[in-house]
């Protein structure tokens, strides 16, 4: 197996007015920044992640290629998933191909329409989708199942939201949200409005490299490479009704396959709802000594289809800056933590 490292990462700097941009307007500044940073204008492989339903146009990823620069022809692929899975495809491509660099990016524009209605389209089309159940209602079912099994209280969910929002205010790339209010209304009980991720339009870009390119790029950027020591993704059953929603078996198995163990200092978990962080901590066996979502996590900014890639990028950035030696990045897709991807990174 080839050693592959994340050598560069950038993302949208969120503001309260970051809506209405086209795919090219979202991505072009990030591509310009990262190409200048690594000193490469054309990569051996390019892979993206997005969702046409979310953007509201077919083949929206083709429009995004205008920002990449697809002429002369490039080697390119796309996943209709969070871009963390595009990173996985690029990692696999490097393993079996004679390439040394890969550009991975993802983008999403939940402001285009109702995210809750769009996410309904991923449900079983015969039995579940016709009920009109939305993403937050399913998450609330899972939250209640977790609270009932674990004995945790709604205050524990509020504590997660408060910590995430406080961390987000220290992160220039996150939305700066106020602390949860004690009398905040429920969105869907037991989830209050602050327990649900803040939607944002945005994008993220990561550069992977192997071989001599790692040293070459790292010398240019002055950043330490974040080596991918383990990466795996696992899916639970599609229907929420046939699994125990109070746990995440797929996250546990993905963590085991990726090599999650002692020594992890920082974990960036793709938790779009407060209770998901608690379920994931348990599934990945992360102790109190592990810093969880010091970036603010998805609860501080949720550019859907880029959020999971950002978690891996934030975990890598801690290594790039010398703030940690071993980190974990996590991404999820589907209702109630259905699919989980885990990457273990090391200096």
N, C-alpha and C positions, 0 to 999 in steps of 0.2 A: 504494500500500500504506500502511495506517495504521501509525504507530509504536506499538508495544505494549510496556509495561514490566511487570516483576514488581515490585510495590510492597510486598509483605508475604509473610512465610514463617514457618511454625512447624511443629513436629514433636513426636512423643512423646518424652518424656525416659525413656530405657530404664533399667531396673533388672533385677536377676536374678529379680524376682518380678512382672514385667509380663505375666502370663498370666491367662487366665480372664475377661477383660473382654468385655462385649458390644460390638457395633458402636457403640451409642450412648455407652457408657461410654468407649470409645476416643476418639471424635470430639468429643463435646460440649465438653470443656474447651478443645480447640483452636479450635473455632468461636467460643466465647465470647471467647477471647483475641484472635483475629484481628479479629473484628467490633468489639471495643472499641478495638483498635489503629488500625484504618483509619476508624472512625467511620461504618460502613455496616452496616445490619442486614439489608438485602435487596439481592441482586446481580442484575444484568441477566441473567446466565446462570450456571448451575451444572453442573459436569461432574465425574464421579468415575471412578475406576478400581479394580477389585477382581477377585476370582476366586471364584465360587461353589463350585468344587471345593475350594478351599483353606479356605473358611469352613465348608463342610460343610452348606450349606443353599441351596435355590434362591432366587433373587431377594434375596440378602442385601443388595444395595445399596439395596433399598427400605426395609429396616429402618434403614439408616444415614440415610435421609432424615428420620427422626424427630429426629435431632440437628441437621439443617440448619434445619428449620422449613419444611415444604412447604405450609403453609396461611397466608394465601391462596395459590392456585396459583403455582408458580414455573416458569420455563423451565429444564428440566433434561435432562441426557443422561448416558449411562454407557458406558464401554468395558470389556470383559472382558479388560483388559490392565493393565500397570503404568500408574499415573496420569500418567506422563510423556506418554503418548499422549492422555490426557484434556486435558492442557495444550495439546497440539498442536491438538486439536479446538476448544478454547476460543479459541485464537489464530486459527484459521480462521474461527470464528463471528464474532469481532470484525471480521475483515476484510470480510465480506460483509453484516453486519447493522448496524443502527443501535443498537448497544449500546456502553457505555463501561466496564463492569466485569464481571469473571467470577471466580467462586469455583471453584477446582480442588482436589480432594482425592483421596487414595487411602488404603487401609487393607488390612492383611493379618494373619491369625492362623495362622501355621504351627504353633503349638502344638496346633491342633485335631486334627491327624493327622500322618501321615508325609509331609513335603514331597517326599521323593524319589519316593514312589509317586504322589503327585498330579501331579508334573511329568511322569511317564511318560505321562499321559493326553494330553499335547500332541503325542506322537509319531505317526508314521504308524500307523493302527489295523490295517493288514493285515500289514505286514512287520516293523516295528520294535517297536511296543508289545507284541505277544505274546511277544517274547523276554524281557520283564521287565527290560530294561536301564534303569538309573536315572540320574538327573541327574548324580550325581557320577562314575559310571563313564564317561559320555559326555565329561564335562569332563576326566577323566584321559586318555582317548584324544586329546583335543585338546592337552592339556599335553605328552604324549609326542611328538606330531607337531611341536609348536613347539620342544621341546628338541632334537629330532633335526635339524630344519632350521637352527635358529639357532646351535646350539652352546652355548646356555645350559645351566647346571647346576641341579640341585635347590637348591643354595645360593642361587641368584638368586631362586628362588621364596620361600625362607625369608626373604630380605632384604626382599622386598615385604611379606610378612606381618608381619615385625617392625616395619617402619616404620609400617604401617597401625595395628597395635595400639598402638604408642607414641603416635601421633597421636590415636587414639580415647580414650586415657586422659586427654587434655587437653580432650576434648569432653564437656561435661556431658550431651549427648543420646545418646552412644554407650555400648555395653557396655564396661566396663573389664576387658579381657582381659589375661592375663599374656603376657609375651614367649614366643615359640616356644622349646620345649625342644629341645636338641640331639639327644636320644634319642626324640623324639616318634614315635609309631607312624604308619604309613601309614593313610590312610582307604582310598583306592584308588590304588595306585602309578601315577605318581610323586607324587601329591598326598598330603601328610601332613595330619593333622587340623587344623593351624593354617593350611593353605592353603585351607580351605573356610570360607565366610562363617558368622558366628555368627547363628543364627536368632533372631528376636525378633518379638513381636507389637507392632504399632504403626501409626501413621498420620502423614500430613503434609498440610498445607494451604498453598496459594499463592493470592494475589490478583493478577489481571491487570487492568490499566487502560490506557486510551488517552485522548487529548484532554485537556481541562481537568481530568479526574478525577485524572490523574497528579500534577499540581501540587498539587491540593487535598489528596490523600492524603499526599503527601510532606511537605507543610508540617505536617500533623497529626502524622505519625509521627516526623519529624525524620530519616528515612532517605533516602538517595539512591536514585532509581529505577534499576533494572537493565534497560536497554533490550534487547529481543530483536532483535539485528541480523541474525540468520540462524537458521533452524531447518529441519531436514529429517530424514526417516526412510526407510531403505532396508532391504529384506529379501533375504537370500540364499535359495538353494534350501532347501526344507523338509528334505529328507533329508541328514543329515550325510555320507552315503556318496558324494555326487556333488560335493562341494566340497573344496577344500584347507583342512583344519582348522587348518593352521599359520599362516594369515593370516585377516584379516577384510575381505573386499572390500566388504561392505555398509557397514562403519564408515568405510572410506576414502572411498567415494562420498558418504555422508551428510555427512562432514566437508567435502568439496569443495563440495557444494551449500549447506551452511550458511555457508561462507566462512571456514573455519578457516585461519589464516595467522599471520604474525608479530604479536607484541604480546600474545599470550595469557600471562597471568601465573599463573593457577591453572586446573587442570583437575580436575573431579570426575568420575571414571570409574566406571561401574557394573560393577565387577569383583567377581563373587561367588567367584572363585577366583584365586589369586595369578597364575597364568600369563596370565589374561585382561588384567590391567593391562599386561603387557609386549606382548601382541599389539595392544592398543588404542593404546598409545603409538606403536608402529610405524605402524599404519594411519593415525593422525591426524597423524603427523609432528611429534610433540611433543618438543622438545629438552630438554636437561638443565636449562635455565633455567626451565622450567615446573614449578611446584609441583603434585605429583600427590596428590590426596586428602588435603589437610591436615586434613580432618574425621575421618579414619580410614576413610572409605569403607564399602563394603558388608561388608568383612572384619571391621569392628568392630560392625556392627549391620545386620541384613538383614530388615527388616519387608517381606516379599515383597509386591509390588504397590504399595508406596509407595517402595521403595528408589530407583528411577530418578527419581521426582519429587523425592526428597530430594537427589539429586545436583545437580539443576538449582537447587533451593532453596538448597543450600549454596554453589553458585557465585554465585548472586544475592546471598546474604548478605554475601559478601566485598565486593561493590560497595556494598551498603546501608551498611556500616560504614566505607566509605572505605579499605578495605585493599587494593583492587585496582581497576583501571580496565577491564580486559578479562579475561573468564573464559569457561570452557567447561563446559557440563553435558552429561552423556551418560547414556543409558539403554539397556538391552538386554532382549530377551525371546527365548525359544526356546532349543533346545539348541545349545551350542557357538557362542554369539554370533550366532544366526541373524538377529535383527532388531536394528537399531541406530538410535537417534535422537540427534541432536547439535544443541545450541543454543549459539550464540555470544552472549554478553551483554556489554554495554558501559555504562560510566557516562555 
